[in-house]
Amino acid sequence: MSLNPAPCSAIPERAAGAIPSRHGADLQRSRRAAAPLLWLIRPRRLAQPDEHHWQQLGHWLNAGDPLADEVVRFIRDNGHREGWRLLEQGLQNGAQAVSDYPALHAFLAHCEHEPEWLDRAALQRGIEVSARSGKTGMRVLRDFGLMAGYQASAINQTLIKTGALEKGAQRRVAETTKWWMDCTSAGGLNPGGEGFRTTLRVRVIHAMVRAVLSERPDWNGAYLGLPVNQLDMQVTYLAFSVMFLLGQRFLGVPVSAQEGTDVMHLWRYIGWLMGVDEQLLCTTEQDGRIALYRNLLSQPMADDTSKQLAQALMDEPLQRYYPHAQWLRSHWDRQVHLSIIRLFIGRHGMRELGLPTGVLPWYPLVFAPGNAAVQTLIRLLPGGKAWLTRRGRAAQQSMLTILFGEHTPDIIRVNG
């Protein structure tokens, strides 16, 4: 991602309308929420968008995902059940299996053709870093990526209107975790791999949500822009990359500069598969931090929807499926998560989300130093990193079982 302002011609044609009024509508609060990132950006002046770049960011709020949007039009034209059957046929057997259907073929052929910048070795190293993060990495994604992200109130509108509260926070956490593990499993992102196919399914579901909500009379496009637009997709992708890396370090997991670069490469590719425009993808952590800071400036901050979603997520551990000591372990995990959230968003952020403000970051303060010492020592031993990778992945698999219980660990698919 270039840090220089792109020319106006770089703005997608479909995004060239009036900038939605949510863009920068809450700058004072947005700057406050984004300010901690400035400590990690050198020199700080790089973080501030100039007028051209700021306008371009606003236009991305009107940009969708043309390839996936065409797939949704195909599904609607051919009937929901039949359209999804053909899409599944292509996902299982490749683009050539649906060569008679231009929209499906174009979408799948594009995704099967690797971008020229893709480095499979870096991808694998990024997958190993993700596995080594163990339960700590999963906690970072939940508490820093998901919970802190609820402060961006405009993005919440899509969640609320698609029934996120009715569906339940516990199920959403479980499904997102399954997708993340599919993507960060060895071979999962190869064409035909489980992570590859699941990502493309999610991408089409996003396009379907975009189409349905855009037609609803209660969707305020002049303020919100498109549902699941490019700028909102970018901040989600940055939560899985930039915020994931920062959060691990805060909780005592050693991550080297090279490992950070590898995770950024991993998520550059996943973001690309998910339909994030290449201009919004980042190569380095520095680029990612700058992009995240600028994106947050655009986002309106917390409102009542933020509190609804946050309070549902706060109680999510109480619905997990622990095999033993259910009450004790679920309440313990609830307090651990609140403590981690307090570290990441501070007392002000807790208040903004309607969470208990008296919580202290006791768990990170107790856990992080010891975790850092032990992991650093093990990494120095012969075979230490490989052992940490296996141990971390096993902990993640165990957590997935706790999230799904007796249910099949899978993401809900659209079958018609």
N, C-alpha and C positions, 0 to 999 in steps of 0.2 A: 504494500500500500504506500503510495507516495504521500509525503507529508506536505507537499506543495499543493496549493489550490488547483483543482482541475478546471480546465476551461469549461465554459457553459455548454459546449457541444458534447461534453461527457455525460451530461444529464440525460437519462433515458427518455426517449420521445414520449412514452406513456406517462412519464412523471412530470411533464413540463407544464402542468396546470398551476393554479394558484397554490401557494404554500399553505398547508393547513395551519390554522391559528394556534394550535397547541404548541407549535415549534417555538421554543424559548419563552413560552407564556409565563413561566414560573422561575425566571432566571436567578433571583436571589436565593430561593430555596435549593434550586438545582446546583448552583455554585457551592453552596454549603455542603450538600451531599457528596459532590465530586471532589471537594478540596483535598481530602487525604491523598488522592492520586498524584497531586502536584509534588508531593515529597519524593515520589519515585520517578519523576520525569526530569531529565537534565539535558539541556537547560529548560527551565520552566516555560520560557516564551514559546517553545514549540507546541505547547498544548493549546494555545489560544488560536482559534480559527479566525482567519481574516474574513472580510465581508463576502468574498466570492465563495469561499469554502462553506461559510455559514449558510448562504443561500442554497448551495448545492445539497447540504444536509437536509434542509427543509423539503427540497423536491423529492428526496428519497422516500418521504412519507407517503407519496402518491404512487410509488413504484411497486409493482407486484412481481410475479415470476412467470414470464410469458410461456415458457415451455410447459410448466405444470398447469397454468391456467387453460392452455389448449387441451390438455388431457381432461380436465374437468368438463370443458365444453363437449368433448367427445363422449364422456360418460353420460352427460345429461341427454345428448342427442340419441344415444343408443340404448338408453334405459339403464338405470342404476345397477341392477344385478348383472346384466350382460356386459356393461362397460367395465365393471370391476373384475369380472371373470377374465376378460381379455387382458386387462392390466396385469392380473396375477399370472396369466400365461406368459406374458412377456418378462415379468420379474423372475419367473422360474426357469425359463428357457432362453432368454436373451432377446435382443431387439429384432433379430431376424424372424423370430417366431410370430411377430406381429407386423411384418413388413407391409401387409395389405392395409394397415391403418396408420396413415401418415402422422397423426398427432402422437400416438403411442410410440411409433418407431422413432420419431425425431427425439422424443424425450429420453427413451432408453438408450438410443445410440449415442446421444450426447453424453450421458452419464457413464456409459461403458468405455468411452474414449478418454483415456487418462489425460489430464492437462499436462502440458509439456514441462511444467515446473515440479511435478510430483516426484518425490524421492521415496521409494518404497522402504529403503533401509531406515531413513529418518522416521517414517511412519511406524515401523516396527519398534524403534526405540521409544517413540512417544507412547505407544501402547504399553510398553514395559514400565515406563514411568507411572502411567495411570494405574497399573496393577500394583506397583509398589506402594502407592498411596494408601492402600487398604481401606479400613473403615474411616480413617481420617479424611481421605479424599471424598468419600461419600458424604460425610458430614459437611465438608466445605461446600459441595455442590448444593446441598439442601439449605444450609444456613446462610451462606454468603451469596450463592447464585440465586436460589429460588426465593428465600425469605426476604433478603435485602432487595431483590428485584421487584417485590410488591410495592415498593415506594414509588415506582414509575406507574402512576395511576392510569395513564392513557392505554398502556398495554393491558392493564387489568380489564378494560372494557370487553376485549375479545374473550377473556376467560369467563367473565361473569355471564355474557350473553350466550356462551356455548355450554353453560351449565356446570362450570368448574365446582361451584359450591355443592350442587346437588350430587354430582358424581363422587365428591369426597376427596379431601386432601391425601388421605392414605393411599387410595388407588392411583392418584396422579403421581405421587412420589414413587410408588412401586413400578408403574409403567415407564416413567422417565429413567429410573435406575436400570431397568431391563434393557432399554434402548441403549443407554450409555455403555453397559457391559457388552452388549452385542457389538458395538462399534469399537470397543477397546479390547476385543478378544483376538488372538492370533488368527489371521485369515478372514476376520469378520468383514473387512472392508474390500476384499477382493470382489470383483463382479460375480454376483451369484451368492456371495457370503451373506450370513444372516444380518449383520450390521448394515451392509450395502442395501439389501432389499428392504429392511425395516425403515431405513432413512428415506428411501424413495417413497414408501407408503406414507410416511408422515408428511413428506413434502406435498404429496397430492392431497392429503387430508387438509393441510394448511390452505391449499388453493381452493378446496371445496368450501372451507370456512370463509375464505375471502369472498367467494362468489355469493354465498348465502347471506352473510352479514351485510354486504354492500347493497343488497336489494331490500333489506329491512328498513321500514320507515323510521325506526328508532336509532338507526346508525347515523351519527352526525359526521358525515364525511368532510364538511367544511372545517370542522374542528379537529377530527381525529385522523383524516386521511384514509388510506385504504386499510382494511383489516389485514393483519399479518403482513405489513409492508416491509420494505427492505431495511429501513433504519431500525425497526423493532426486531427484525430477524438478526441484524448485526449485533445488537446489544445482548441478545440471547446467546449467540455464538461466542461472544467475548466473555460471558459468564462461565462457559465451559472451558475456556482457555486461560485468559488473563486472570480472572478472579480465582479460578481453580489453582493456579500456580501461586498467587499471592497468599491465598488462604492456607495452603499446605505449609508454606514457610512460617506463617504466623503460628501454626500449631506444632511446629517443631520437626516437620518432615524436611530433610535436606533435599534441595533441588538445585543442581548446578546450572550455570548459564547454558551449557550445551543441552541439558535435559529440558530446560525451559524452551529453547529453540525447537527441540524435537516435538514437544507438546503443541507448540504454536503451529508447526507444520502439520501435525495430525489433524488439528481442528481447522486449519485452512482447507484441508481436503474435505473433511466432514461438512464444513460450512458450504463449500462449493457443491457437494452432492445435495445439500439441503436447499440449494437455490439462492444462496446469498451471492449478490453480484461480486465479481472478482475485484472491482474497485473498492469494495468495502472489506475485503479480506486482508489480513495482516501477516507479515513474514516474521517479525521479531517481537519480543515482549515490549520493547520501547514503543514500537508502532502501535501495538495493541493497547497499551496504557493511554497513549494519546487519543486513539480512536474511541476508547471507552469514556475518557474525560469529555470529549466533544459531544459524544452521543448523549451522555447524561445531562449536559447543558440544555439539550433540546427537550428533554423529557419533563412533563409536568410531574410534580411530586405527590406525596401521599394524599388520599382522600378517604371517604368512607369505604370504598371498595377495597382499598389497601388494608383497612382494619378487618374487614370481613374475611378476606383471604388469609391474612396473617394469623388471626385467631384460630381459624380452622387448621392451619398448618401447625400452630403451637401445640394443638392437642392430637396431632397425627400419631405420635408414639403410643398413645393410649389404645390405638386400634391395631397395633402390630400383633403378630402371631408368635409369641415366645413359647417354646415348648415347656419351660419350667419357670416358676416364680413370675407369672404373667404380671400381676399387679406391681410387684416391686421393681421389676426390670423396666416396665413401661413408664412408670413414674420417674425412675432414675434417669432414663434416656430423655424424658421431657425436660428435666432440670439441666441435664448436660447440654442439650440443644439450646435452651434459653441462655445459658452461660456463654456459649460460643457466639450466639447471635449478638449478645451484649458487647463482646469484644469487637465484632465486625462493624456494627452500626452505631454503637454508643448509646448513651442515655436518651439523647434527642431522637435518634432513629427509633428506639423502643417506644417512645411516646408517640411518634408519628404513626406507628403501626398498631397502637393500642395494646402493646405488650407490657408486662409488669416492669416498671421502671426501677424497682428496688433490687432487681437481679444484678449480681456482680459477676465479672468474668473469671470466676474462681477455677473453673475446669481448665481453661487454657493456661492460666498462671501455674497451676499445679502440674499439668500434664506435659506442656510443651518442652520445658527444659530437659526433663528426663527422656522424653521421646527423641529429642535432638541428639542427646549424648549417646543413647543406645544405638540409634540408627547410624550415626556417624562412625561409631566403633565397628559395627557389623559390616558396613560398607568397605572398611579398610581390610577386612579379612578375605582370604582367598575364597571365592565363590559366595561372598557375603551378599552382593547385590542380587544375584540369582536367587538366593534363599529368601531375601526380603520380597522379591517379586512373587515367588510361589506362595509365601505366607500371606502377603497382602491380597492376592487374588482369592485364596481360600477364604479369607475373612469376608471379602466382598460376596462370594458365593453363599456363604452362611447368612449374611445379611439379607440377600435376595430371598432366601427361604423364609426368613422372619417377616419380610414385607408381604410375601404372597401367601404364606401358610400352605394350606392344602390346595390352593388354586394353582392352575398351570402358570408358570412364570412366562407371561407373554403380554404383548400389547394388544389392546382391542383392535380388531380389524373390521373394516367396513365390508360387509358381505351382501348388502342389498336389503 
